């Protein structure tokens, strides 16, 4: 099983295990024959949730968490009052992101990008349909929006993993299932040997100083995977690449690399999604950091070999050169990565409930100590030096216990790592649905 909480970026995870309908939402019809764009049902919904127990006039820092059960759910949790301040329901899977001055809910199962109310962060004020008509021959019917990068109050790029065009939307619009204002075509960058025909755009960052949007292309061949029971993605001849777009005119920038269009070829294979920190801008060092899942080489007997190219690497944006920072081939699937500063990061391997979360100094080639406990997915609170997120638990009889919202202090005075740092339970059961798959967590101070 792929390690993106079942229905993340990889279509192969859903297809290989026969759960495509669960990933995309059973009641959603997508693709060029879907008819007019659907109106997002979350636009008119009342929030906060009727069961919320918070003082709306005293909202504090909030933790936004997504979950997918029979449908998708965003819970906005007030970390000071210790209760849910509101909820948004949506079809299918989804994640939440912040870019520029706005916060977005990416309803990946229904190809909708929704903008959250900036005050409550618990209701939708506008939405855009990014399904498009550019279905790749033989590809997935759903576009799978995975990231929004806002470069101005009236302009944002929407990356769609299952398509080769970036959609452009205007976040200043009061739209309800609005249409994109334009697109950027990356189909010329599809590499030879990539049989699925998609560039697999996985993440992007906006470099304000250069007025460039750097985009990470996975270029993985999702038709090449190994045998049951793990169905590992096989190593093929394609390369991950870093490309750049001039945000002033939406044109590709030749970075002088050896990849198509002058893209910079990377060392890893199969990048983690940017909303998990798999593609992170390190402003202080003028570089981007990339976390990769890796791949499995084929062996002579028809089996597969040990994992390769599961690494963390850096691309210097001055020289467009790559450097391996961490060899993670001996670890489980990468999960959440959060860069704190030049010498502190938190990186997680595995998937709930089999997770291990480590402190890591990015200037060193080995991991630091593992945290005693950590959320299943998390974000970083820079004021209180802690990570926050939901954590599933087990009951005494081995069944599912409550979902706790926890905070784990990871740094002490002077930035000293605290492997046994304080753990606080801020609340319980933020989601109305029991079970399901966690999406991601976003901290909004």
C-alpha positions in Angstrom: 0.0 0.0 0.0 1.2 3.5 -0.8 1.8 5.7 2.2 -0.3 8.8 1.6 -3.2 7.8 3.8 -4.7 5.7 1.0 -6.0 8.4 -1.3 -3.3 11.0 -1.5 -1.5 11.9 -4.7 -1.0 8.4 -6.2 -3.7 7.0 -8.3 -1.8 3.7 -8.2 -2.6 3.2 -4.6 -6.3 3.4 -5.2 -6.3 1.6 -8.5 -4.2 -1.3 -7.4 -6.4 -1.9 -4.4 -9.8 -1.3 -6.1 -10.7 1.7 -4.1 -10.9 4.4 -6.7 -14.5 5.2 -6.0 -13.7 5.7 -2.3 -10.9 8.1 -3.2 -12.9 10.2 -5.6 -16.3 10.1 -4.0 -19.0 7.7 -5.1 -21.5 10.5 -5.9 -19.1 12.6 -8.1 -18.9 12.3 -11.9 -15.7 13.8 -13.3 -14.0 14.2 -16.6 -15.0 15.8 -19.9 -18.4 14.2 -20.0 -19.4 15.3 -16.5 -21.5 18.2 -17.8 -21.5 21.6 -16.1 -19.3 22.1 -13.0 -20.9 21.0 -9.8 -21.9 23.7 -7.3 -19.9 23.1 -4.2 -22.3 22.2 -1.5 -20.1 23.7 1.2 -20.7 27.2 0.0 -24.1 27.6 1.7 -23.5 25.4 4.7 -23.8 26.8 8.2 -20.7 26.9 10.3 -19.6 26.6 13.1 -20.9 23.2 13.8 -23.9 23.0 16.1 -22.0 21.0 18.6 -19.1 23.4 18.8 -18.4 24.6 22.3 -16.3 27.7 21.8 -16.7 31.4 22.3 -16.7 32.7 18.7 -15.8 36.2 19.9 -12.6 34.9 21.5 -11.2 32.6 18.8 -7.5 31.8 19.4 -4.9 30.0 17.2 -6.6 27.2 15.3 -5.5 23.8 14.0 -7.3 22.7 10.8 -7.5 19.0 10.2 -9.0 16.9 7.4 -10.4 13.4 7.5 -12.1 11.1 5.1 -14.6 8.4 6.1 -17.8 8.0 4.1 -17.2 11.6 3.0 -14.7 14.4 3.7 -14.6 16.5 6.8 -12.6 19.6 7.8 -12.5 20.3 11.5 -11.3 23.7 12.7 -10.1 23.3 16.3 -9.4 26.2 18.7 -6.2 25.3 20.5 -6.8 27.7 23.4 -10.4 26.8 24.1 -9.8 23.1 23.4 -12.8 22.6 21.2 -14.0 22.5 17.6 -14.9 25.9 16.3 -16.6 24.7 13.1 -16.7 22.0 10.5 -16.9 21.9 6.7 -18.2 18.7 5.0 -17.3 17.9 1.4 -17.4 14.9 -0.9 -14.4 12.6 -1.2 -10.9 13.2 0.0 -9.4 16.6 0.8 -6.5 18.6 2.4 -6.1 22.1 3.7 -3.3 24.5 2.7 -2.3 28.1 3.3 -0.8 30.2 0.5 -0.2 33.9 0.4 -3.0 35.6 2.4 -5.6 32.8 2.0 -6.4 29.4 3.3 -7.7 26.8 0.9 -9.5 23.5 1.1 -8.6 21.2 -1.8 -11.4 18.8 -2.4 -9.3 16.4 -4.4 -12.1 13.9 -4.8 -14.4 16.4 -6.5 -11.8 18.6 -8.2 -12.8 21.7 -6.3 -10.6 24.3 -4.7 -12.5 26.2 -1.9 -11.4 29.3 -0.1 -12.0 29.5 3.6 -13.4 32.5 5.4 -10.3 34.3 6.8 -11.9 35.0 10.2 -13.6 31.7 11.1 -11.5 29.3 9.0 -14.6 27.2 9.2 -16.8 28.1 6.3 -16.3 28.5 2.5 -16.5 31.9 0.9 -15.6 30.9 -2.7 -14.8 27.9 -4.8 -13.5 26.9 -8.2 -13.9 23.8 -10.3 -10.5 22.6 -11.7 -11.7 19.4 -13.3 -11.0 20.7 -16.8 -11.3 18.8 -20.0 -7.7 17.9 -20.4 -8.0 14.2 -19.4 -4.9 12.3 -20.4 -5.6 9.4 -22.8 -5.9 6.3 -20.6 -5.4 8.4 -17.4 -7.5 9.1 -14.4 -10.9 10.7 -14.7 -10.3 13.1 -11.8 -7.7 15.9 -11.9 -6.6 15.6 -8.3 -5.7 19.1 -7.2 -2.8 18.8 -4.8 -1.6 22.4 -4.1 -2.5 26.1 -4.5 0.3 28.6 -4.8 -0.9 32.2 -4.5 1.4 34.7 -6.2 -1.0 37.7 -5.8 -4.4 38.4 -4.2 -6.0 37.8 -7.6 -3.8 35.0 -9.0 -3.0 31.5 -7.8 -1.7 28.4 -9.5 -3.4 25.1 -8.9 -1.3 22.0 -9.4 -3.3 18.9 -10.6 -1.5 15.6 -10.2 -3.4 13.7 -12.9 -3.1 16.4 -15.5 -0.4 18.2 -17.5 -1.9 21.7 -17.2 -1.6 24.0 -14.2 -4.9 25.8 -13.6 -4.9 29.5 -12.7 -7.7 30.9 -10.5 -8.5 34.4 -9.1 -8.8 34.1 -5.3 -10.3 37.6 -5.1 -13.5 36.4 -7.0 -16.7 35.7 -5.1 -17.1 32.5 -7.1 -19.2 29.4 -6.6 -17.6 26.6 -8.6 -15.9 29.3 -10.7 -13.8 28.6 -13.8 -10.0 29.0 -14.0 -8.8 32.2 -15.7 -6.1 30.4 -17.6 -3.8 27.4 -17.7 -0.1 26.6 -18.2 0.6 23.6 -20.3 3.5 21.3 -19.2 2.7 18.4 -21.6 6.0 19.2 -23.5 7.9 18.1 -20.4 6.6 14.5 -20.3 9.7 12.3 -20.4 10.3 9.4 -22.7 9.5 6.1 -21.0 6.8 7.6 -18.7 4.0 5.4 -19.9 1.2 7.0 -17.9 1.7 10.3 -19.8 1.6 12.6 -16.8 4.3 14.8 -15.4 2.9 14.2 -11.9 3.2 17.8 -10.5 3.5 17.2 -6.8 4.4 20.5 -5.2 5.4 24.1 -5.8 6.8 27.1 -3.9 6.8 30.8 -4.7 10.1 32.5 -4.6 9.2 36.2 -4.2 12.7 37.5 -4.7 12.9 35.9 -8.2 9.2 36.1 -9.0 9.3 32.5 -9.9 7.1 29.5 -9.0 9.3 26.4 -8.7 7.4 23.3 -9.5 8.4 19.7 -8.6 7.5 17.1 -11.3 7.5 13.5 -10.1 7.7 12.0 -13.6 7.0 8.6 -12.2 5.5 5.8 -14.3 2.4 4.7 -12.5 2.0 1.8 -14.9 5.3 0.2 -13.6 4.7 -1.5 -10.3 5.7 -4.8 -8.7 3.8 -7.8 -7.5 1.4 -8.3 -4.6 1.1 -7.8 -1.8 3.0 -4.5 -1.7 2.7 -3.4 -5.4 6.0 -1.4 -5.1 6.6 1.4 -7.6 9.4 0.2 -9.9 12.5 2.2 -10.7 12.4 3.2 -14.4 14.5 5.6 -16.4 12.6 8.7 -15.7 13.9 11.5 -13.4 12.2 13.9 -11.0 12.8 17.4 -12.2 12.6 20.9 -10.8 11.2 23.5 -13.2 10.4 27.2 -12.8 7.6 29.5 -14.1 7.9 33.2 -14.4 5.0 34.5 -12.3 4.9 37.7 -14.3 4.0 36.1 -17.6 3.3 32.4 -16.9 6.1 31.2 -19.1 8.6 28.4 -18.4 12.1 29.4 -17.3 15.0 27.4 -18.6 17.1 26.5 -15.5 19.9 25.1 -17.6 19.3 21.6 -16.4 19.5 18.4 -18.4 15.7 17.6 -18.1 13.1 18.6 -20.6 12.7 22.4 -20.9 15.9 22.9 -19.0 14.5 21.3 -15.8 17.0 20.3 -13.1 17.1 16.5 -12.6 16.9 15.3 -9.0 18.5 12.4 -7.2 15.4 10.8 -5.6 12.4 9.1 -7.1 8.6 9.6 -6.4 8.3 12.8 -4.3 6.1 13.2 -1.2 3.2 15.7 -1.5 4.0 19.3 -0.7 1.2 19.6 1.8 3.1 17.0 3.9 6.3 19.1 3.5 7.7 16.9 0.7 8.6 20.1 -1.2 9.7 22.9 1.1 11.3 26.3 0.5 14.3 26.9 2.8 14.5 30.7 2.5 17.5 31.1 4.8 19.7 28.9 2.6 18.1 29.8 -0.7 17.2 26.3 -1.6 14.3 23.8 -1.8 14.2 20.5 0.1 12.6 17.4 -1.5 11.5 14.2 0.3 11.2 11.1 -1.9 9.5 7.8 -1.4 12.0 5.9 -3.6 11.4 2.9 -5.8 12.2 -0.8 -6.1 14.5 -2.2 -8.8 13.6 -5.3 -10.6 15.6 -8.5 -9.9 16.5 -11.3 -12.3 14.0 -13.7 -10.8 11.1 -11.5 -11.5 11.0 -10.1 -7.9 12.1 -6.7 -6.7 15.1 -5.5 -4.8 15.6 -3.2 -1.8 14.3 0.3 -1.9 16.4 2.9 -3.7 16.3 6.7 -4.0 14.3 7.2 -0.8 16.2 10.3 0.3 15.9 14.0 1.4 17.8 16.3 -1.0 18.4 20.0 -1.5 18.4 22.0 -4.7 20.5 25.2 -4.5 18.5 27.9 -6.3 21.6 29.9 -7.0 23.4 27.2 -8.8 20.6 24.7 -9.6 22.6 21.9 -8.2 21.4 19.0 -6.1 22.8 17.5 -2.9 21.7 14.5 -0.9 21.1 15.4 2.7 19.7 12.1 4.2 19.6 8.5 3.0 16.3 7.1 4.2 16.3 3.8 2.2 16.3 1.9 5.5 13.2 3.7 6.7 9.5 3.1 6.1 7.5 5.4 3.8 8.1 9.1 4.5 5.1 10.9 5.9 5.1 14.4 7.4 8.2 16.7 7.1 8.5 20.1 8.8 11.6 22.3 8.5 11.9 24.5 11.6 15.2 26.3 10.9 18.6 25.6 9.5 19.5 23.0 12.1 16.1 21.7 13.2 13.5 19.6 11.4 10.9 17.0 12.3 10.5 14.0 9.9 8.1 11.1 10.2 8.2 7.7 8.6 5.4 5.1 8.3 1.7 5.6 8.5 -0.7 5.4 11.4 -0.7 3.5 13.7 2.9 2.4 12.7 4.7 5.8 12.8 8.1 6.9 14.0 8.8 10.6 14.2 12.4 11.9 14.5 14.2 15.0 15.2 16.7 15.8 12.5 19.5 18.3 12.0 19.5 19.0 8.2 23.2 19.7 8.4 23.8 16.1 9.5 23.5 12.9 7.5 21.8 10.8 10.2 18.6 11.2 12.1 18.4 12.3 15.6 16.4 10.7 18.4 12.8 9.5 17.9 10.0 11.3 19.7 8.3 9.3 22.4 4.9 10.2 20.9 3.7 12.3 18.1 0.5 13.1 16.2 -0.4 11.0 13.2 -0.2 14.1 11.0 1.0 17.5 12.3 2.1 21.1 11.7 4.5 23.2 13.6 3.7 26.0 16.1 6.7 28.4 16.0 5.7 30.4 19.0 5.4 27.5 21.4 8.0 25.3 19.7 5.7 22.3 19.4 4.0 20.1 16.8 0.2 19.7 16.9 -2.2 17.3 15.3 -4.6 14.4 15.7 -3.5 11.1 17.1 -5.6 7.9 16.9 -5.6 5.6 19.9 -6.5 2.0 20.7 -8.9 0.9 23.3 -8.1 -1.7 25.9 -9.8 -4.4 23.9 -7.7 -3.6 20.9 -10.4 -1.7 19.0 -10.3 2.0 18.0 -10.1 4.4 20.8 -10.7 8.2 20.8 -8.8 10.5 18.5 -6.8 12.9 20.6 -5.7 16.3 19.5 -2.2 16.6 21.0 0.7 19.0 21.2 4.3 17.8 21.6 7.0 20.3 22.6 10.0 19.6 20.4 12.4 22.4 21.3 13.4 23.9 24.6 15.3 27.1 25.6 18.0 28.0 23.1 16.5 25.6 20.6 17.7 22.5 22.4 15.8 19.4 21.1 13.6 17.7 23.6 13.1 14.0 22.6 11.0 13.6 25.8 9.3 16.9 25.5 6.0 17.7 27.2 2.9 16.1 25.6 -0.5 17.9 26.1 -3.9 16.6 25.1 -5.8 19.6 23.9 -9.1 17.9 23.1 -10.7 14.7 21.8 -12.7 13.5 18.8 -12.6 16.5 16.5 -14.3 14.6 13.7 -18.0 13.7 13.5 -17.2 10.5 11.6 -15.4 7.7 13.4 -12.6 5.9 11.6 -11.6 7.0 8.2 -8.3 8.3 6.9 -6.6 11.4 8.1 -5.7 14.0 5.5 -3.4 16.7 6.9 -3.1 19.3 9.6 -2.5 23.0 9.2 -1.7 25.4 12.1 -3.1 28.9 11.9 -1.7 31.1 14.6 
